[in-house]
Amino acid sequence: MKIRKGFVSNSSSSSFVVAGFVLDDDDQTNILLVDTLENLTGEILDHEKLKYSEIYNQFFHLGFQLSNDYFVEGKIFLGLLLANNDGCDEDCKVSFSSMVSKISELTDALGVRQEPVIITGTRDC
């Protein structure tokens, strides 16, 4: 009998596990994201000039994932990528205590009363 370890995939889909927040993809959230970056970095940022790609890159450098790839249109995800089948098994490995610490840091910086969630699924590539 053959036992498969890890995710099963074909060329048109990708499996993932993420932990964090599902937010509306709108202007209010864009303001919230920039405010969150300010809280995390201690820097004052120009809300009007900051592009989505720059916001994405800043979260990425802080160890967070900002993406609209995981959900239906109109939603974005901010949090941690815990696992996927895109060849980053070791790179994406996160200890439980590290996950809790990073999510707590993000929760405080976001300033929302939303409970963080863990989501598993597949997405189109």
C-alpha positions as a printed Julia matrix, in Angstrom:
125×3 Matrix{Float64}:
   0.0    0.0     0.0
   1.28   3.45   -0.87
   0.96   6.14    1.82
   1.02   9.75    0.74
   2.45  12.35    3.1
   1.61  16.02    2.62
  -0.87  17.63    0.26
  -2.24  16.1    -2.92
  -2.3   18.38   -5.93
  -2.46  18.57   -9.67
  -1.26  21.38  -11.89
  -4.44  23.43  -11.56
  -4.86  23.58   -7.78
  -2.88  24.21   -4.63
  -3.68  23.18   -1.04
  -3.04  25.51    1.88
  -3.37  26.06    5.63
  -3.52  29.65    6.87
  -4.15  31.28   10.25
  -5.28  34.86   10.66
  -8.06  37.18    9.6
 -10.52  37.31    6.7
 -11.29  40.94    5.91
 -13.46  42.77    3.4
 -11.52  43.99    0.37
 -12.58  47.63    0.44
 -11.28  51.14    1.1
 -11.88  50.88    4.87
  -9.76  47.74    5.04
  -6.99  49.42    3.04
  -6.88  52.17    5.68
  -6.93  49.5     8.41
  -4.02  47.66    6.74
  -1.86  50.79    6.6
  -2.75  51.61   10.23
  -1.78  48.03   11.16
   1.58  48.4     9.42
   2.15  51.64   11.35
   1.35  49.83   14.61
   3.7   46.94   13.75
   6.63  49.05   12.54
   6.27  52.27   14.52
   6.62  54.22   11.26
   4.2   56.83    9.94
   3.16  55.9     6.39
   1.55  57.95    3.61
  -1.94  56.4     3.29
  -2.64  58.01   -0.06
   0.59  57.06   -1.84
   1.04  53.51   -0.54
   0.15  50.93   -3.23
  -1.23  47.45   -2.55
   2.05  45.86   -3.71
   4.0   47.96   -1.19
   1.56  47.05    1.6
   1.88  43.36    0.61
   5.69  43.56    0.63
   5.81  45.23    4.04
   3.58  42.56    5.6
   5.66  39.86    3.89
   8.9   41.26    5.35
   7.25  41.23    8.79
   6.43  37.52    8.34
   2.75  37.88    7.42
   0.76  36.89    4.35
  -1.61  39.39    2.7
  -3.55  37.78   -0.12
  -6.81  37.66   -2.0
  -5.94  34.25   -3.5
  -7.61  32.14   -0.81
 -11.18  33.41   -0.86
 -14.13  34.55   -2.87
 -14.02  37.94   -4.49
 -14.39  40.82   -2.09
 -12.38  39.19    0.72
  -8.68  39.25    1.63
  -6.63  37.29    4.13
  -4.05  38.68    6.54
  -2.09  36.29    8.73
   0.32  33.39    8.49
   0.78  30.8     5.78
   1.25  27.61    7.81
   1.57  25.14    4.93
   1.0   24.69    1.22
   2.07  22.32   -1.5
   4.11  24.83   -3.51
   7.42  23.35   -2.36
   7.9   25.33    0.84
   7.35  22.59    3.44
  10.42  23.56    5.48
  10.21  27.31    4.75
   6.57  27.47    5.84
   6.99  25.36    8.98
   5.74  27.37   11.99
   5.82  26.22   15.61
   2.6   26.46   17.59
   4.04  28.97   20.08
   5.45  31.09   17.24
   2.06  31.05   15.5
   0.25  32.12   18.66
   2.8   34.89   19.27
   2.64  36.24   15.69
  -1.18  36.09   15.59
  -1.36  37.89   18.96
   0.99  40.57   17.63
  -1.19  40.95   14.54
  -4.41  40.99   16.58
  -3.07  43.83   18.75
  -1.84  45.79   15.72
  -5.13  45.35   13.83
  -7.16  46.57   16.77
 -10.23  44.59   15.73
 -12.43  42.41   17.89
 -12.5   39.67   15.29
 -11.38  36.19   16.32
  -8.49  34.83   14.2
  -9.29  31.66   12.28
  -7.43  28.67   10.82
  -8.5   27.85    7.27
  -7.62  24.87    5.08
  -8.53  24.53    1.46
  -7.48  24.5    -2.15
  -7.16  27.34   -4.6
  -6.81  27.57   -8.36
  -3.3   28.19   -9.62
